[in-house]
Amino acid sequence: MKIYILGAGYRLAEMALALSPKREDVLVLTSDEPTYRLCQERHLPVRSADLTRERLADLGIEFRIEDIAIISDYDEPRLGAILECLAAQRPQGQVLVFTPESVRALARRHPQFVFKSHRSVYRNELREMYRRVNTIQKVNALLRIVRERRRVLTVIWGNPDPDAIASARALQELLAGDVEEYRIAYTGQFTRQENLAMVHTLKVATAKWDPAMLASGPLLATVDAQPSFFQPPLPQPIDLVIDHHPLSELGPHRFSDVRTDYGSTSTILTEYFLDTGRRLPRSVATGLFYGLKVDTNNLTRNVSDADIDAFRALRMRTDENLLRTIEFSQMPLTMLDYFSIAISNKKVCRDVTFSYLGQVDNPDVGVYVADFFIKLSGISWVVVGVRTAEKLIVVFRTDGLRRHAGRIAESLFRDYGTAGGHRTMARAELQLDRVRAEVPEIADVAVERWLLSKLSLKLKALGSLR
């Protein structure tokens, strides 16, 4: 394949270098003297040719079907003349035109060519430049705040999941040269086997949250969560917030970076490293890769372009052996008993599946079961309920085509504890003492009936199962 770059302007040399760094299989054709000299100075293959009237064949050029011609010229009349001359030659290869003119008007005149406006190119480049500059400014602001106190306590809300674990560890690495003390705490418990495997394999030091941890006066941070998630609230305001969930009331804080269009908080932390040029250790990259992978369900759920870019960058930095160790530790054998109960108790109406398992040792049983049920053909909504000694946990999964799972969970259960999530996945954790106000006897049959009555307010199909 040969690349021919036609027209005038410094962009021709830039395109030639970008498309063929070794200056092979590329030829610049121009009648503009400054462009010709620039290409010579950069040691690019260049020929002088008036393409407004000279045919490629007359120049000894055989433009084959596998070849590409790229045209760019700051002089609009000359650009138009080049296009007319080239169109008359009925070229076999692909022709791409960068133009300051209206793409639509030119495309109507020359439908055989592909057009791209300078405006769209600049827009994409400037947006990416703005994003990078904004990230650098965010990191600098974060570092300025951290250097004031040099102690940070990052609290993970609820049961630590891969995205939260990876983000907390990455933040530790990012701040390593600017803090004397950095600790990671969690308010829930480690209930999923792969999350335990993750902290052990990647050597992430964590501890159960204890208010005494605030005695040394650290800055309080949270990742993959927001202050409103903590019920009851933490003893002091959260200073640093980094998250990707739908924005809620942040309260008094000193730094926040909430990107609701991102599929994971791991993506945000990845950009902190890549955009500032900081070294990203392989173990930290592996954690971020796994966190991103899990939260987006292998780039199939709530995915943005930023997630795809981060996935690509992290993939090259990930330790496959560490990743394999984590992924092969996902489910304990005892989970099979709960699957048996869930299948026996399931209720299906149209495209909705509901199952209440009763009391469980591990509240994340509901997550495993919901993730399994949503894969069933014809099912677009899954709700799974489980109970612990203190809480009633309701897990939602949906295909996301029509309704937002997080909003439904919040609207139904926010008055009973914490509730929320994304379009396709959500969770509610209800305090049993609040549920008892409506269900005096916390027996499985009564709780199941109460859940169905609540859920049927938003999922009408469940009304027939009450």
N, C-alpha and C positions, 0 to 999 in steps of 0.2 A: 504494500500500500504506500502511495506517495501522497504527501500533503502539499498542496499549492496554496500560498497565502497571497492574495491579490489586493491592490489598492494603494493607500498612502496613510502615513501617520506612525507614531512610535508604537502603537498597539501591534503593528505587524511583527516587529522584532520581538515584543513580549510574547506574543502568541507562538511564534516559531520556537523560542527557547522553552516555553512551557510544554509544547507538544512534542518536541524532539530535543531534549537536553544535549544529546551527543551530536546534534546538527546533522543527523542522517535522515534520509527520506523526507526532507522538507526543502521547499524552494520558495523564496519570496520574489514576486513579480511586481514591479512598481515603476511608474514614470516620474515619481516625485524625488527630486535630487536629495533633499535632507533625509528622507526615508532610506534611500539607497546608501548614503554615507553611514547612517546609523547601523545598518545591517553589516556593512563592511567592517566597521569598528568592532562589532561584536562577533566577527568571524562567522557570519551566517551566510549560507548559499543564497545569492541574490542576483537577479538579472533585471536590466532596464528594459521595460516594454510598455507601450501605450496600449493598454487593454481596452480603451474605448473604441479602437478600430482594428487592432491586430488580433488575429485568430490564434488560438493555442497551437493548432496544427502548423501554422506558418512559423511559429517559434520553435518548431521541432518537438513539441510536447504532445505525447499521446495520453489523453485524459481517459483512463480506463474506468470500468465500472466499479472497481474496488478502491479507486482514488477519491480524495476529498479536496474540494476547493473551499477556502474560507475567504470571504471578501469583507473588507472594512475600509472605509474612506471618510475622512472628515468633510470632504467637499461633496455636497449632496448632488449637484448636477453631474459631476464626474462619476459618482457612484451609480447614478441612474444610467449613464451611458455605458458603463462597464457591464451592468446587468443586461441591457438591451443587446449588446454585442455578444455576450456569453450565451444568452438565451437563443440567439439566432444560430449558434453552433450546435444546439441540441446535445449538450454534454451528457455522457453516460453516467459519470460519477456523481456523488452527492455534493450539493452546493449549499453552504451555510453562510448567511449574510448577517453581519452586525451593522445596524443602521441607527442613525439619530432620527430618522423619519418615522412616520406611523407604520408600524408593522402590518396593520390590517390593509392599508392602501397598497403597499408593495406586494403583499401576498396575493391580492386580487389580480395584480398585473402579471405576477410571475408565480403561479401556483406550484410550479415544479421545483422551486427553491424553498429552503427553510430559513425563516427570518427570526432574529432575536434583537430586541431594541437595546440600545446602550442603557436606557433608563432601568430596565429590569435587571441587567447585569450589575449596575451600580447599586440598585436597591438591595439585592441579595448580599453583595459584598459589604455594603455599609451596615446592613442589619447584623451580619456576622461580626463586623468590627465593633459595633456598638455593644453587642452581647459580651464580647471578650473584655472590652474596656469596663463595662458595668461589673463583670465578675471580678476583675482586678481591683476595682474600687471597693467592692464588697469585702474582699479579703483584706485589703489594707485597713479598712474601717474596723474589721473584726480584730485584727492584730493590735491596733491602737488601743482598743478597749481592754484586751487581754493583758497587755503590758502594764496597765495601771495596777493590777492586783496580782498577776502571775500565779493565780490559783483558779482552776476550773473544775467544777463538778457537773458532769453531763448525766442527766436523769432520763432514762428510757421509760416511757409510759407503758404500763401494763406488762404483758409477757413479751420479752425481747424477741423480735423477729429478725431475719437476715438483713433487711434494709436498715433497721435501727442499729443493729450491732455493727454492721460495716461502716455506717456513717459516724457513729460514735468513735470507733477506732481510727477512722480516717481523720476526723477532727483532732484527735490526739496527736497524730503524726504531723498534721498541718501546723499545730501550735507548739511542737516539740522544742523549738529553740527559743520560745518566748514565754514559757511557763515553768515554774518550779514544781508544780504539783498538778496532776490531771487524774481524775478518777471517773469511773463509769459505774452508775448505779441503776437499778431497775425496780419499779414499784410492784410488779407482778411476780412471776416465777418462770423458770425454765421448764416448759411442759412438753416441748417437741424435741424429738431425738436429734434431728438435724441441726437445731439451734445449739444444743449442747455440744454436738460434734464440731460445730463451727467455732465456738469460743475456745474449745480445747485444741483443735487443729491449728488455728491461727493465733493461739496464745493471746487471746483478748482477756485482760484482767477486768472482771466485773464483781460487783457486790450488791447484796440486797439493800435497798434504800433504807436509810435510817436518818431521822432528823439531826442526830448528833454529827453527821457529816458536814453540817453547816458551821460547826464550831470554829473552824479555821478561817471562816470568812471568804469562801471561794465565790467566784462568779458562778451563777447557776445557769446551765444550758440545757436545752432539749433538742433532740433531732428526731425526725420522722414523727413529730407530734407538735401540738400547740398547747399553750397554758390552759385553755378551756377543757382539754382532755382530762386533766387531773382533777378527779373528784374523790374526796375533798381536795381543795387546792393545796399546793405545797406551802410550807410556812413562810416563804418569802417569794417575791415576784421573780419570774424567770428572766434573766438578763439577755440571753442569746437564744434565738429561735431559728432553726433551719428545718424546713419541711416542704412537702409537696401536696398535702391534703387540702381540700377546700378551705378557704380562709375563714377563720372564726375570730372572735374577740381575743386579741393578744394581750390586752391589759398593759400595765407599765412595763417597758422593756427598753434595752439599749441597742439591740441589734436584731434585725429580722431579715430573713431571706426565704420567702414562701413563694414557690413557683408551682402554681396549681395545674399548669399544663404539662408538667413533667410526670413521668411514670414512676419515679422513685427519688428518694432523697440521695441515694447513692450517686445518681447522675449529677446532682448539684455539687457534691463533694469532689467528684471526678473532675468537673470543670474547674474547681478551685485549684487543683494541682496542674492540670494541663495548660490553663490560660495564664498561670503565673510562672510556669516553667519549673515548678518545684519537683524534686525527685519523688517518685511514687514507688515505694518498695513493693516487691512482688507479692508479699503476703497481704498487704493492704489492698493492692489491686485485685487480688483474688477474692477478698471479702466484698469489695465494691461490685465486682462482676457478678458474684453470686447474689448479692442483695438486689441488684438491678434485674437479674434474670428471674428471681422469684417474684418480685413485686409486679413485673410486667408479664408474668407467665410466659417466659421465653419470647418476649417482644410481641405478644399477641393481645395485650390488654393495656389500655390507657397509655399508648405509646406516642411519644413526640419525636421529632427529628433529632432533638438533643439526646434522647435515650439511645437512638440508633447510633449516633456518632460516638457516644460514650461506650456503648457496647463494643463497637469496632476497636476503639482505642484500648479498652481494658482487655479485650480478648488476646491481644498481642503481649500483654504484660502478666497474664494469669498463669499461675503454676497449676498445670493440669492434674498433677498427682494430689495436691492439696484439695483441689476442687472435687476430684473423684472420691476422696475420702469422706468429704462432707456429704456429697449427694448419695452415697451408698449407705448412709446412716439415717434414713428418713423415717422409718416406721417400725416401732417395736412389735413383737409378735402378739402381745396382748391386745393390739388394736383389732385383730380379727374378731374377737368376742363382741366388741362394740359394733362392728360392721354387721354382725349377725342380728343384733338387737335393732339397729337402725333399719335394716331391710324388713324385719318382721313388723316394725311399728310404722312403716312408711304409709302415707296417704297421698294418693295422686288424683288430681282433678284437672282435666284438660292438660295444660302445659306447666302446672305447678306441682311440686313435690314437697311434702312436709313430713318431718319425722321428729318426734320427741323421745329422747333416750332415757330421761330420768337422771338420777344422780350418777356422776362419773368421778373418777379419781383425777382425770386430766381434762380441763375444760377445752383444750384444743382438739379433743375427739370430734367436736362439732365441725371443726374446720376440715379435718380429713374426710368426714362423711359428706359434707356439702360439696367439696371438690370432686368427690366421686360421683355424686348424684347429678351434678350439672353436666356431666359428660354423656348422660343417657339421651338417646335419640328422642326427639319430641318434647324435651323438657327445657324450658327457658327460665324458670324461676325455681329456686330451692331455698327452703327455710328449715334450719335444723336447730332444735333447742336441747340444751343440757343443763344440769344443775350441779352446783357444788354446795358446800356447807353454808356459804354466805351469799352466793350469787346465782342468778338465772342468766345463762348466756344464750343469745340468739344469733346465729350465723346466717348471713344472706349470700346467695350467689345468683347471678343472672347473666343472660347473654348481652344485656345492655342495649338492646335494640329500641325499647320503648320507654322504660322508666328507670329512674335513678335509685339504685339500691340504698346508697348512703342517705339520701333525703328521706326515703320511706322509713328506714330504721330510726332516723332522728325524730321524725314527726310522730312515730308511734311510741317510742320508748325513752325519749330524753328526760321525761319527768320521773323516771324510775332509776336513773343512774347515768351511764354514759352511752352514747349511741352515735353512729356516723360511719362514714367510709366513702368509697368511690362509686362510680356508676355501676360497676359489675360485681363489686364485693363490699360487704359491710358487716358490722358487728355491733351488738348491743349487750351491755353488761348491766343487769338489773339487780339492785340491792333487794335481797329477799324480805327485809323488814318493810320496804315500801310495797312490795307485791302482796304481802300479807294483809294490807289494808283492804284489798279487793278479793284475796283468796285466803281466807283464814286458815284453812288446812292445806299445807303444802304437800299434797299427795299427787302422785303422777297423773292420775285421771283428771283431777281438778285443775292442775297447772296446764295440762295439754288443752283442756277445754277453754281455759282463759286465754292462752296464747292464740288459739284459733279464732276466738272472738275478736281479739285485738287485730290480728293480721288480716282478717276478712274486711276490715274497714278500708284497707288499701289494695288487698289482693282478693277481689270479689269471688274468685273461683273457690277460695277456702271456706266461704260461707256455707256451702253445702256439706262440709265435713264436720261442722260443729255438733 
